[in-house]
Amino acid sequence: MARKTKEEANRTRQEIIDAARAVFHHNGVARSTLEQVAAAAGVTRGAVYWHFKNKTELFFAMQADVFVPMRERLDPILFSDDYPNPLQAIEASLREFFLILDECPTLRQVLEIMSLRCENVDQFAQVQKEADRPGDEFLEKLERVYRKAALRGSMRPDLDPAAVARDTWAFATGLLHALLTRGFEAKLKAQVDAMIATHMALRRCPASG
């Protein structure tokens, strides 16, 4: 019986997260209420508070719901030693990210919330900061791999790993924003792999391949 109760609680929690994602996406985070989330989930307001103490905590849970599995899929590629050139790992991880984005409407919806519907208002500054955190983490990871590429002589010696990491971060976030705002139009989607390949080719040391 206890196991069934735990399973039901976990199912309710997931239903609340799914409802929050839909409500945040429709209304924007700042204009959404836990009452609206409860109604969308078909539960009481008290049930929402039993799982989440406030809207901020619910936002974090919604974000983790998609970002934890995405990191588990991308980090092994980005930090893999299977690639002789670390720049190949960066390129492969970028391709994989945009492939996941194309395959997973839930991830796209969360990213649209974070990019387009997370209002920068004083009373919700913590959520805005949390919305920025995955991008900051991505930048830090890129710099680590670019530094590895520099040490191995895989990257052009005139390039600074920190600056190049920020350039790739700007490229990826800009491409993401273009895809989100254009509704993943087919023409732009078809160009993603070529754009990534061109971006990475500009960083390679000619002799490294």
Contacts in CASP RR format, 6 or more apart in sequence:
PFRMAT RR
TARGET T0000
AUTHOR 0000-0000-0000
METHOD contacts of the structure
MODEL  1
MARKTKEEANRTRQEIIDAARAVFHHNGVARSTLEQVAAAAGVTRGAVYW
HFKNKTELFFAMQADVFVPMRERLDPILFSDDYPNPLQAIEASLREFFLI
LDECPTLRQVLEIMSLRCENVDQFAQVQKEADRPGDEFLEKLERVYRKAA
LRGSMRPDLDPAAVARDTWAFATGLLHALLTRGFEAKLKAQVDAMIATHM
ALRRCPASG
9 51 0 8 1.000
12 41 0 8 1.000
12 43 0 8 1.000
12 47 0 8 1.000
12 51 0 8 1.000
13 51 0 8 1.000
13 61 0 8 1.000
14 65 0 8 1.000
15 41 0 8 1.000
15 42 0 8 1.000
15 43 0 8 1.000
16 37 0 8 1.000
16 38 0 8 1.000
16 41 0 8 1.000
16 43 0 8 1.000
16 47 0 8 1.000
16 48 0 8 1.000
16 51 0 8 1.000
16 52 0 8 1.000
16 58 0 8 1.000
17 58 0 8 1.000
17 61 0 8 1.000
17 62 0 8 1.000
17 65 0 8 1.000
18 41 0 8 1.000
19 37 0 8 1.000
19 38 0 8 1.000
19 40 0 8 1.000
19 41 0 8 1.000
19 42 0 8 1.000
20 32 0 8 1.000
20 37 0 8 1.000
20 40 0 8 1.000
20 41 0 8 1.000
20 58 0 8 1.000
20 59 0 8 1.000
20 61 0 8 1.000
20 62 0 8 1.000
21 62 0 8 1.000
21 65 0 8 1.000
21 106 0 8 1.000
21 109 0 8 1.000
21 110 0 8 1.000
21 113 0 8 1.000
22 40 0 8 1.000
22 109 0 8 1.000
23 32 0 8 1.000
23 36 0 8 1.000
23 37 0 8 1.000
23 40 0 8 1.000
24 32 0 8 1.000
24 59 0 8 1.000
24 62 0 8 1.000
24 113 0 8 1.000
24 117 0 8 1.000
25 109 0 8 1.000
25 112 0 8 1.000
25 113 0 8 1.000
25 117 0 8 1.000
27 36 0 8 1.000
27 117 0 8 1.000
28 113 0 8 1.000
28 117 0 8 1.000
28 118 0 8 1.000
28 119 0 8 1.000
29 55 0 8 1.000
29 59 0 8 1.000
29 113 0 8 1.000
29 117 0 8 1.000
29 118 0 8 1.000
29 119 0 8 1.000
29 124 0 8 1.000
29 127 0 8 1.000
30 118 0 8 1.000
30 119 0 8 1.000
30 121 0 8 1.000
30 123 0 8 1.000
30 124 0 8 1.000
31 119 0 8 1.000
32 55 0 8 1.000
33 55 0 8 1.000
34 45 0 8 1.000
34 48 0 8 1.000
34 49 0 8 1.000
34 52 0 8 1.000
34 54 0 8 1.000
34 55 0 8 1.000
34 58 0 8 1.000
35 45 0 8 1.000
37 48 0 8 1.000
37 58 0 8 1.000
38 44 0 8 1.000
38 45 0 8 1.000
38 46 0 8 1.000
38 47 0 8 1.000
38 48 0 8 1.000
41 47 0 8 1.000
41 48 0 8 1.000
48 58 0 8 1.000
52 58 0 8 1.000
52 61 0 8 1.000
55 127 0 8 1.000
56 124 0 8 1.000
56 126 0 8 1.000
56 127 0 8 1.000
56 130 0 8 1.000
59 127 0 8 1.000
59 130 0 8 1.000
60 130 0 8 1.000
62 110 0 8 1.000
62 113 0 8 1.000
63 110 0 8 1.000
63 114 0 8 1.000
63 130 0 8 1.000
63 131 0 8 1.000
63 134 0 8 1.000
65 106 0 8 1.000
65 110 0 8 1.000
66 104 0 8 1.000
66 106 0 8 1.000
66 107 0 8 1.000
66 110 0 8 1.000
67 110 0 8 1.000
67 134 0 8 1.000
70 97 0 8 1.000
70 100 0 8 1.000
70 107 0 8 1.000
73 96 0 8 1.000
73 100 0 8 1.000
74 93 0 8 1.000
74 96 0 8 1.000
74 97 0 8 1.000
74 100 0 8 1.000
75 141 0 8 1.000
77 89 0 8 1.000
77 92 0 8 1.000
77 93 0 8 1.000
77 96 0 8 1.000
78 89 0 8 1.000
78 90 0 8 1.000
78 93 0 8 1.000
78 141 0 8 1.000
78 145 0 8 1.000
79 89 0 8 1.000
79 141 0 8 1.000
79 145 0 8 1.000
80 89 0 8 1.000
80 92 0 8 1.000
83 89 0 8 1.000
83 92 0 8 1.000
85 149 0 8 1.000
85 152 0 8 1.000
85 154 0 8 1.000
85 204 0 8 1.000
85 208 0 8 1.000
85 209 0 8 1.000
86 145 0 8 1.000
86 146 0 8 1.000
86 148 0 8 1.000
86 149 0 8 1.000
86 152 0 8 1.000
86 154 0 8 1.000
87 146 0 8 1.000
87 149 0 8 1.000
87 154 0 8 1.000
87 155 0 8 1.000
87 200 0 8 1.000
87 203 0 8 1.000
87 204 0 8 1.000
87 208 0 8 1.000
89 145 0 8 1.000
90 142 0 8 1.000
90 145 0 8 1.000
90 146 0 8 1.000
90 149 0 8 1.000
90 168 0 8 1.000
90 200 0 8 1.000
91 196 0 8 1.000
91 197 0 8 1.000
91 200 0 8 1.000
94 168 0 8 1.000
94 172 0 8 1.000
94 196 0 8 1.000
94 200 0 8 1.000
95 192 0 8 1.000
95 193 0 8 1.000
95 196 0 8 1.000
97 172 0 8 1.000
98 175 0 8 1.000
98 176 0 8 1.000
98 179 0 8 1.000
98 192 0 8 1.000
98 196 0 8 1.000
100 107 0 8 1.000
101 107 0 8 1.000
101 108 0 8 1.000
101 111 0 8 1.000
101 176 0 8 1.000
101 179 0 8 1.000
102 184 0 8 1.000
102 189 0 8 1.000
108 180 0 8 1.000
108 184 0 8 1.000
111 176 0 8 1.000
111 180 0 8 1.000
112 180 0 8 1.000
114 131 0 8 1.000
114 134 0 8 1.000
115 176 0 8 1.000
115 177 0 8 1.000
115 180 0 8 1.000
116 180 0 8 1.000
116 181 0 8 1.000
118 127 0 8 1.000
118 128 0 8 1.000
118 131 0 8 1.000
119 128 0 8 1.000
120 128 0 8 1.000
135 169 0 8 1.000
135 173 0 8 1.000
138 169 0 8 1.000
138 172 0 8 1.000
139 165 0 8 1.000
139 166 0 8 1.000
139 169 0 8 1.000
142 165 0 8 1.000
142 168 0 8 1.000
142 169 0 8 1.000
143 161 0 8 1.000
143 162 0 8 1.000
143 165 0 8 1.000
146 155 0 8 1.000
146 161 0 8 1.000
146 162 0 8 1.000
146 164 0 8 1.000
146 165 0 8 1.000
146 168 0 8 1.000
146 203 0 8 1.000
147 161 0 8 1.000
149 155 0 8 1.000
149 161 0 8 1.000
149 203 0 8 1.000
150 157 0 8 1.000
150 159 0 8 1.000
150 161 0 8 1.000
152 208 0 8 1.000
153 205 0 8 1.000
153 208 0 8 1.000
154 204 0 8 1.000
154 205 0 8 1.000
154 208 0 8 1.000
154 209 0 8 1.000
155 161 0 8 1.000
155 164 0 8 1.000
155 203 0 8 1.000
155 204 0 8 1.000
155 205 0 8 1.000
155 208 0 8 1.000
156 203 0 8 1.000
156 204 0 8 1.000
156 205 0 8 1.000
157 205 0 8 1.000
159 203 0 8 1.000
164 203 0 8 1.000
168 199 0 8 1.000
171 199 0 8 1.000
175 192 0 8 1.000
175 195 0 8 1.000
178 188 0 8 1.000
179 188 0 8 1.000
179 189 0 8 1.000
179 192 0 8 1.000
182 188 0 8 1.000
END
